[in-house]
Amino acid sequence: MPILGCVADDFTGATDLANTLVKEGARTVQLLGVPRADDPVPEADAIVVALKSRTAPVREAVADSVAALDWLLAAGCRQAFFKVCSTFDSTDAGNIGPVADALLARLGAGFAPVCPAFPTNGRTVYLGHLFVGSVLLNESGMENHPLTPMRDANLVRVLGRQTQGSVGLVPFAAVDQGAGAIRAAFNALRDQGKRYAIVDAITDAHLRAIGAASDNLALMVGGSGLAIGLPETWRAAGLLAARSDAAILPPAQGRAAVIAGSCSRATLAQIGFARDHVPTLTLDPLARPDAAALAQDAVAWAEAQPTDRPIVIAASATPDRVEALQRALGRDAAGHLIEQTLADVAEALVARGVRRLVVAGGETSGAVVSRLGVRRLAIGPEIDPGVPWTYAPDAAGGLHLALKSGNFGGRDFFLKAFAMLENAR
Ligand code: ADP
């Protein structure tokens, strides 16, 4: 019987969370999209349902998230986890607040801790303010995100604008004292009528303490880091018998490709690095805002490349070019155009023998794997923090996939990813 049921608001985030749980020794399976009532419950300690709800209309995001939770509860999960981005990607309309409100209501619970910290990747929360590396969230480049520009680093305020409930803070001073002090702070905030507590965390030890303090809570809301301490608390409670290892994925074969739709600084740097080493194409949607035509050109280019080396196809652009496309088409239509194009490209590449695919960008990953009909992922070894190789047995007779959150990974991520598969042969 699964212990933890997770609803993730995007596909890369889901993989990141599943990766964390696997590294901590919990058997974890990732399902893509709301499971159907008759889908079998996987043999696992944790099940992560990946949704594409981060930027969906609020009602749709809420409906899908509650449907996913219902399935997880019916599967026997005893605690729920709502996985959001470690940069808290959202707008004043949502979707973090409205979805969390709906999940709490469905669980009949009145309080949840909220913490997006992921210290290994430089995301820390201090006095409610989210830092990315050494700068505040709103100076990290996230203020220019095409869909969810983050212009306020104070998460108490950010979440406060999105929820019907009120938001308090468990500050560093309490978190640093450990699980007992955190539990006491939760109780105090609950007594004050707070629905959420933004919880400071600067180190993994803080996240482990928060996990231990949350064992009796129906819902936790956060980044993958917030799950880091959970398997240990399950072991301590006798719920989890032994440590299990990451799945050993089948040997990789077929062509290798990268599809990038993230416009984050990290992804732009990774594309720049790849350009010096492997064939790399950057699409120009401004010159030709037509998904079918853009995809056709990209596929024709791909067909002309040597088959023994990875190729990179990117829509990713600098903030000025993103803004120009959004001005020309409108924000939603611009995002839709790119996602449609990259999904078309992915489908065509897989039809032409690509079996090792890296996708950069959360929304982009959602669009691509939905198109490829992927419904279930086994989690394999980690490439860079938060990004494992995964394997989709039900797509194209077996497909290796790495779904990379835009801002994750070092400059050499793409080449490193494929080298890892080569070495595993
Ligand atoms: P991240 O993980 O960095 O947030 P996402 O894939 O979630 O990346 O989001 C990036 C968004 O930017 C996508 O919706 C994508 O369609 C959009 N996008 C990509 N390239 C461009 C471009 N050249 N102009 C405008 N929008 C773009």
Residues whose N, C-alpha, C, O or C-beta is under 5 A from the ligand:
A	BS01	ADP	P146 G261 S262 C263 S264 A315 S316 A317 R321 V322 L325 A334 G335 I338 E339 A360 G361 G362 E363 T364 K404 S405 G406 N407
